[in-house]
Amino acid sequence: MENLSRDPSASILVRSAPFPGLCYISGLTLYDEALIEGRWVGRYWTANGFIEPERNLKWVTQNSHTPDSIIGLDLHAFGLEMDGQSLHFGWELEGIHQGPPGKTGVCRSVAHLRSRLRPVMLSIHTEVDGTGFLRRWLEVKNTGDSPSALSAIWPWSGLLARVTNWRETLGQDAPVFIVGSMAERTWGTEGAFAWQPLPSTPLRLESRTGKSGHGTPFFIVRNEATGEHIVGGLEWSGNWAIELTCEQFGSSDALLGFRAGPVNPGPLRVVAPGETVTSPTMHLGMLFTDLDGAVQAWHAHLRKSVLCPQPEGRAGLVVYNHWSYHEHEMTEERLKFEVDVGAEIGAEVFVVDAGWFGNINTNWWTTVGDWTCGNRLPDGLEPVFSYARQKGLLCGLWMDAERLGSESQVAKEHPEWLLTRYGTPTGSGDLDLTNPDAQAWLEAQIVGLIERYGLDLFRLDYNTTPYEGGQTLRDGYMENSQWRHYEFVYSLYDRLKQRFPSLILENCAGGGGRTDLGLASRFHHTWITDWQILPRAIRILNGMTLALPPERVDRNSGVGQNAHVRGALDTQLRATLFSHCTLTGIYPSPGERNPEHVQRVRHAVDLYKHFIRTFLSTCRVYHHTPILAGREPRGWCVWEYVAADASRAVIGLFRLAGAAETGYHVSPRGLDRQKRYRITFDNEGTTIEKDGDTLRRDGLSVSIGHALGSELLLLQAV
């Protein structure tokens, strides 16, 4: 075998016999594929580092290519339909080579296949990075003389697991596989992570809202028989589906298959002669570990191979957002007052939110698209941002970029820029970003605002639900708009990062409407919700930090979005400190300032800046209570974040709604047994010292005597 890498923990082996194929190695995770009788199939996954002997793989050929197959599971490792023809078979291998150099410690292979059924070349790109995860995308080239309609594509599919003689381990009727995913997909219900047994019928997770949705395309499968966790995520911001299929009851073996990809009425993309299009990217990993270990490996993969680096010196800055008491009816005087508040509490970035572009008594929602200041701010934003910079704050601005309000001047002047479905505008004001003129206009608007105001932060909102999108007539086909829409959106923000390398990009889509890796990988942090009210806000952060590392997710405290209406002040603030910290609305006027209140806010900000933020971007996350049932959960929620070298840790204990035990005994999981720690109880400000082994063995007891109260434990090695 040829090895495409010199790093044994992140390598790809090229095999020529008995079938041509590849064995991907990422840490102890191995995945093997081969071209067998014209089909590119997945042969096995393993999480213990052993390469499977060929004598144990005869069942793959037998059960996927012969008439006496005893299973119905599709083993082909991708799905593709062109011009109504399924191309899961009929392939010839043109060659395998190493991909271009990428990030340090990452190895890529490219397998080139030529179809015997249609004039199509397929390139399968796969990366390994040593974290236990693989990254996969496809390139589809039309080698014919006429346009071709791509009607379906699954960048990855096939076999995920095979468990032999499962009944001996689990019993006659026990489920072998348990699936964890976000159980709700509507606004304000993000992070609703829950487990369910995988039935013998396919389980389909999906979003059909026209965006990746308020339930992110992410799943975890727990193998009850053999102990592995399988984690997957789709890097796509439009409609998507993930299907998981269990073949458990027809034989002595239990098999787990899947497929994942973008979905919409076809064609998804019309491919011109000679054109190559790139599919969404899929991420998969299999690990022998518990849930905490699986999530930590997933975070490590995202940090190493997926998420863009933070602008130099600008990681995790505390944001103060203007939208609170004054909302969109702002004035220069009121904005300058909010600047004063932000500076007083220790914020580092001041952001002007919706409404800055409108006239007095106009609705920001219906006037988006007219991106110039109206008579609300007759002198523009320059005086406000100049004042903020004098106070030592960076400056940011909000934009709902992909939508035109019904009362906006630009919508009236350019109705042809509005997305149409079934021949009429969608009614939501969606920009048709398959239109080159609309693309050029939008990019010019964003660049113009960044340059005019010297922006340090750009906040992208997306307050629309385009569902299946629209259609555009292209080469005789009514092409669905969504693929080209996101081709442009992704390329736009890739260009902006290159052009403005110090600009902080913040992703917000009506809260958590686009928390997928397609956008999260291109933005420096992402709003996971607009629901900031306790206790649900804690459930949201609890679930979303399974799917995204905590330093990349935004949570808000303060009057904005009514985050203040429930819970003790410290509890509201602490729920924000376990993410990228944003604050909105502390007091409405100088005469209404409460010094004690301001002092507690400042204390929380200081803890974030000087303790938690110092290790947040590399921390290991432990979810002591990963499942919080109900939209307004009861009981307790406990998080533990530990520095990579275990020199520091923070534990948040939150008593939620309803009756509960007043005491909680927490045993830290991530501390170094050989270190000694100073533990500060933030409620009392008292400290004790204990060694790591004692803390992990005996734990700590905390008492909270009322609902929506909390405690914060700060641990530092001495």
TILUM-104744 format. One record per residue (C-alpha): residue in one letter; x negated, y, z. Coordinates in steps of 0.001 Angstrom, whole numbers, plus 500000, padded with zeros to 6 digits. Layout:
N
AXYZ;...
This chain:
718
M500000500000500000;E498926503560499331;N499279506013502229;L500175509577501200;S498906511026504501;R495899510790506780;D498092511299509844;P499336507867510984;S502234509380512948;A503530511292509900;S502802509181506859;I504484507619503841;L503445504258502428;V503936503592498705;R504724499948497890;S504676498198494517;A505809494661495454;P508033492751495904;F510038495851494967;P508711499342494307;G509556501665497142;L508471503660500163;C508117503210503901;Y508429506476505825;I506747506763509238;S507599509585511669;G506226508810515104;L507617505386516011;T510507505779513565;L510290503838510292;Y512640503896507339;D512172501737504227;E513633502172500721;A513215500205497508;L514389500109493908;I516152496740493610;E517759495819490297;G518362499426489343;R519608500608492753;W517648502772495193;V518648501248498543;G517748501653502180;R516441498371503563;Y515983499069507276;W515434501580510054;T513489500899513223;A512454503001516206;N509731500775517652;G507001501270515048;F506983497738513612;I507051497231509845;E509623494569509048;P508250491380507393;E509517490841503860;R510909487442504842;N513458489218507049;L514698491478504259;K516113488919501841;W519587489680503166;V519393493166501643;T519099491798498108;Q521602489035498782;N524276491296500231;S524019494227497843;H523387492619494461;T524955489179494277;P528575488075493779;D528626486181497087;S527934489306499181;I529400488885502661;I529554492580503539;G531261495563501976;L528736498141503098;D527150500251500372;L523372500247500768;H522476502777498070;A520501505618499643;F522219508482497833;G525401509198495921;L525725511102492662;E528545511531490145;M527950513258486795;D530628513690484121;G532891511224485908;Q530201508497486082;S528990507179489425;L525204506950489325;H524599504735492329;F523033502163489962;G521218501979486646;W517947503674487638;E514364503249486483;L511366504423488490;E509279507032486672;G506745507490489458;I506043508434493063;H503683511166494156;Q502833513279497166;G504749516526497452;P503078519934497671;P501433520893500980;G503933522267503465;K503881522906507177;T500993521476509183;G501590517866510177;V504318517299507579;C503965514777504735;R506264514718501693;S506880512160498984;V508748512627495712;A510233509605493951;H511298510237490348;L514117508128488910;R515556508175485390;S519162507113484807;R519995504557482126;L523639505649482269;R523455509406481788;P520759511897480676;V519714512617484259;M516403512704486127;L516567512466489902;S513765513476492264;I514094512274495862;H512159514520498258;T511502513124501734;E509442514634504553;V508161513133507789;D506704515198510627;G505856512792513470;T508846513760515640;G510889510660514831;F512842512523512142;L512935512560508354;R514148515310506043;R515705514514502641;W516988516418499596;L517558515655495914;E516721517474492704;V519009516675489775;K517854517539486248;N520056517475483180;T517842516014480438;G520604516047477831;D521635518521475146;S524961519603476645;P526166520888480034;S526904518248482640;A529453518399485478;L528159517326488892;S531312516277490710;A529932514648493882;I526590514349495636;W525541512695498881;P521862513580499522;W521578510607501870;S523671507509502398;G523381503808503077;L522233501657505957;L521520503171509386;A521457500096511623;R521871496331511675;V522499494459514943;T522329490658514724;N524454488446516980;W525971491463518703;R528651489405520459;E526017487632522546;T525027490976524023;L528279492906524241;G531124490404524167;Q533843489687521676;D535553493051521210;A533155495695522500;P532173498511520119;V528552498367519053;F528290502022518038;I529502505127519884;V529579508430517986;G529017511844519536;S530101514942517603;M531880518260517965;A535485517225518491;E537029520597517586;R536453522861514586;T538508525979515251;W537501529455516381;G536695529615520086;T536298525848520533;E532691525454519456;G530455523019521338;A533240520545522155;F530848517584522159;A532534514243522852;W531861510528522404;Q534171508051520666;P533807504376519724;L533173503895516023;P536143501937514669;S536027499295511961;T537528501862509575;P535343504745508362;L535107507797510614;R534967511087508702;L533648514281510267;E534185517325508083;S534904521003507589;R537319522258504930;T537438525920505983;G535092527162503262;K532186527362505689;S530353524876507861;G532907525721510532;H533163526149514279;G532057522543514706;T528554522181513307;P527612519322510870;F525750517276513473;F526198513840515043;I524604511376517439;V525190507618517318;R524438505508520390;N523738501822519784;E525310500080522768;A523655496743521978;T520027497725521481;G519663501197522987;E518690503476520084;H520069506932519464;I520486508080515850;V520681511843515313;G521687513529512068;G522352517016510780;L523310518463507396;E521654521686506221;W524659523184504434;S526873526229505074;G529929525337502977;N532470522541503183;W530896519235504201;A531652515671505190;I529777513045507204;E531203509531507006;L530160506758509382;T531227503172508651;C530902500117510894;E530989496555509534;Q531356494720512841;F534113492173512769;G533548490255509532;S530301488481510403;S527884487834513228;D526091491069512356;A527177494637513038;L526106497122510392;L526266500902510424;G526433502843507180;F526870506509506436;R526921509198503809;A526715512972504142;G526954515894501782;P528893518890500462;V532526518363499504;N534973520369497406;P537156519863494343;G534766519225491476;P532803520032489613;L530610521232492449;R528044522451489937;V527762522661486176;V524176521825485205;A522935523349481963;P520668521400479564;G517160521351481031;E518341522837484341;T517402521376487734;V519596521900490796;T518708521186494406;S521082519467496818;P521637520360500472;T519131518825502875;M519896516039505352;H517968515258508558;L517930511852510258;G516069510223513099;M516266507052515172;L514737506925518642;F514487504488521531;T515320506954524291;D518202508374526290;L520360511317525233;D517954513866526728;G515031512337524860;A516974512251521588;V517977515913521911;Q514431516944522821;A513049515116519774;W515696516791517597;H514720520208518967;A511049519405518367;H511838518491514748;L513803521687514178;R511101523848515735;K508313522174513775;S509837521599510354;V513076523511509893;L513495526814511726;C511745529891510398;P509056531471512607;Q510026534486514675;P508688537906513626;E505381538596515314;G505915539899518852;R509709539983518512;A510865536572519725;G513807536473522106;L514194540224522619;V517089541269524856;V519864542734522686;Y522329545383523832;N525355545625521530;H527467548774521323;W530840546998520876;S532471547235524297;Y534479550091525748;H534298552165522557;E534561549469519873;H534865550885516340;E536107554372517274;M532567555417518055;T530931558814518087;E527317559872518100;E527670560975521720;R529154557649522819;L526510555644520962;K523750557657522625;F525353556908525980;E525274553193525162;V521592553599524271;D521032555018527763;V522768552028529333;G520769549570527255;A517503551224528212;E518493551326531891;I519160547595532146;G515955546635530314;A517298545773526852;E514855545846523954;V517093546136520878;F520141548373520435;V522675547152517847;V525493549144516287;D528359546804515488;A531465547046513287;G533060550354512322;W529998552536511784;F530920552867508091;G534500554117508439;N536467557284508965;I538354558186512130;N541557556115512501;T540639553672509738;N540426549951510396;W536931548488510135;W538401545171508996;T540034546617505874;T537189548975504909;V534208546611504919;G532238547032501724;D532025550822501884;W528616550787503511;T528183554493504176;C528964556441507330;G532317558255507337;N533490561161509449;R533197559121512629;L529467559728512242;P529174562784509992;D525404562985510520;G524928559256509904;L523148556822512187;E519746558519511986;P520256560642515143;V521415557591517119;F518547555376516039;S516026558174516570;Y517340558585520111;A517138554828520731;R513540554701519578;Q512676557584521890;K514035555397524694;G511775552532523609;L514471550442521911;L514366548769518516;C517414549287516311;G519848546908514617;L522946547116512464;W525944544858511733;M527289544033508278;D530122541748507126;A528288541400503847;E530164538757501841;R533592540364502051;L535366543472500702;G538162545053502731;S541475545594500971;E541250549362501509;S537607549715500558;Q536713551903497625;V534432549262496127;A537258546684496029;K539404549179494136;E536622550019491689;H535482546429491121;P538390543979491423;E536407541646489145;W533987541093492051;L536689539391494129;L536750535607494306;T539669534020492453;R541349530677493049;Y543881529267490592;G543468532487488614;T544324534986491391;P542214536628494157;T541956534531497311;G543489537317499413;S540654537362501944;G538482539857500101;D535777537268499459;L533002538487497190;D532479536270494162;L528765535681494551;T528651533687491332;N529001537088489623;P525532538533488836;D526761542123489184;A528236541409492629;Q525003539689493637;A522870542655492575;W525201545143494288;L525192543227497582;E521418542824497701;A520965546524496929;Q523366547458499753;I521502545378502335;V518047546489501232;G519218550090501149;L520448549977504743;I517278548285505998;E515097550877504301;R517237553925505093;Y517394553227508821;G514119551351509200;L516088548517510775;D514404546152513197;L517397543771513308;F520052542903510726;R523204541157511960;L525151539235509309;D528803538554510058;Y531215536395508027;N534854537045508949;T536585534988506306;T537942531524505691;P537702530837501939;Y538724527157502263;E537918525416498952;G536444528627497529;G537246529732494021;Q536734528653490437;T534704530162487628;L534917529115483998;R531463527883482983;D530578525981479818;G534106524654479459;Y534462523550483091;M536255525260485989;E533320525140488366;N533848525432492115;S532171528594493429;Q530671527357496687;W527395525782495519;R526306528865493575;H527520531106496402;Y525092529499498843;E522313529226496301;F522415533011496178;V522922533559499911;Y519973531327500829;S517698532903498236;L518740536409499321;Y517645535929502923;D514503534103501866;R513620537197499839;L514493539549502690;K512161537704505070;Q509320538045502582;R510044541712501899;F510601542697505551;P508489540266507621;S509077542097510926;L512876542240510494;I514896540148512971;L517731538318511186;E520776537487513298;N523464535112511998;C527043535657513151;A530116534262511402;G533140535334513413;G531155533919516287;G530144530313515596;G531551529811512107;R528207529014510427;T525919527325512941;D524639524842510358;L520944524497509574;G521370526049506127;L521744529484507710;A520241528807511149;S516964527815509468;R516769531170507681;F517827533392510592;H515941533997513808;H518934533416516036;T522596532488515617;W525808533389517412;I527459530158518508;T530811531692519514;D532896534807520013;W534536533181523053;Q532600534581525995;I535126533916528793;L534323531384531543;P534544528466531969;R534973527623528276;A531940529719527358;I529800527376529452;R531194524313527675;I530375525985524344;L526733526591525269;N526469523134526822;G527519521456523583;M525778523755521132;T522388523319522817;L522609519673521821;A522656520762518168;L520353523824518293;P517419524784520538;P518493527291523212;E516164530108522117;R517955530177518740;V521529530543520014;D523189533783521140;R525510534210524117;N526985537468525321;S527784538905528751;G529560542133529555;V532810543825528629;G532503543050524921;Q534804540181523874;N536212540139527441;A533283538180528823;H533820539983532133;V537333538797532952;R536522535552534800;G533831534506537200;A531317536011539565;L528978538576538020;D525894536410538537;T527659533441536945;Q528582535441533856;L525022536674533482;R523359533328534179;A525369531619531451;T523688534032529039;L520158533516530351;F520106529928529044;S520225531239525468;H519022534269523538;C520232537026525856;T522766539583524559;L524664542117526683;T527592544352525776;G529281547030527879;I528064547538531460;Y530006550685532420;P532077553169530352;S530724556566531449;P528097558141533735;G530708558895536390;E531733555214536549;R528272553775537123;N528068551280540013;P524442551072541251;E524876547616542827;H526405546270539630;V523607547724537496;Q521001546303539867;R522377542761539466;V522407543100535672;R518848544409535721;H517818541523537982;A519200538980535491;V517469540685532569;D514187540684534461;L514523536959535198;Y515095536285531525;K512235538458530276;H509587537585532829;F510380533977533729;I512781532107531415;R511685533648528103;T508054532773528782;F508781529103528005;L512237529113526388;S511012528692522805;T509181525446523593;C511217524131526516;R512584520641526949;V516331520692527625;Y518040518296530023;H521824518164529968;H522768516760533382;T526443517061532404;P526522516615528608;I530294516057528415;L532606518784529722;A536172517686529069;G538963520109528202;R538900523572526704;E538684525072530200;P536507522436531860;R536528521578535546;G533926520215537909;W530279521169537420;C527883521963534596;V524135521623535167;W521266522499532800;E517541522057533293;Y514973523736531021;V511348522710531524;A508195524198529999;A506270521911527650;D503450521594530208;A505932521328533118;S504399524405534758;R507781526126534989;A511426525138535007;V514837526681535523;I517965524851536646;G521417526377536351;L524253524924538413;F527730526175537521;R530871525291539418;L533671525474536885;A537442525887537135;G539746524141539600;A539060522153542714;A535675520449542979;E533184519251545524;T531487522293547040;G528110520577546976;Y526041519260544083;H522892517181544395;V520577517642541421;S517494515546540737;P515162517359538319;R514220515125535396;G511384516934533646;L508929517914536375;D505370516637536597;R505180514174539484;Q501604515240540193;K502318518964540453;R503539520920543443;Y506317523449542874;R507576526621544481;I511390526651544227;T513301529924544451;F517029529832545212;D518236532935543411;N521444533381545431;E519526533865548663;G516124534828547303;T514490532170549509;T511671529830548470;I510432526402549457;E507651524164548189;K507803520484547265;D505794518127545083;G507202516990541754;D507456513338542748;T509594514178545793;L511785516504543768;R512425513899541088;R513058511171543655;D515052513021546329;G516421516015544449;L517876519249545799;S521285520060547233;V523219523200546334;S526504524401547790;I528940526720546001;G532192527348547831;H534364528795545059;A535283528250541430;L533203529973538735;G530274530411541086;S526704529381540346;E523144528962541551;L519890529479539708;L516790527519540717;L513425528817539515;L510548526343539776;Q506893527214539304;A503853524982539726;V501447526205542413;
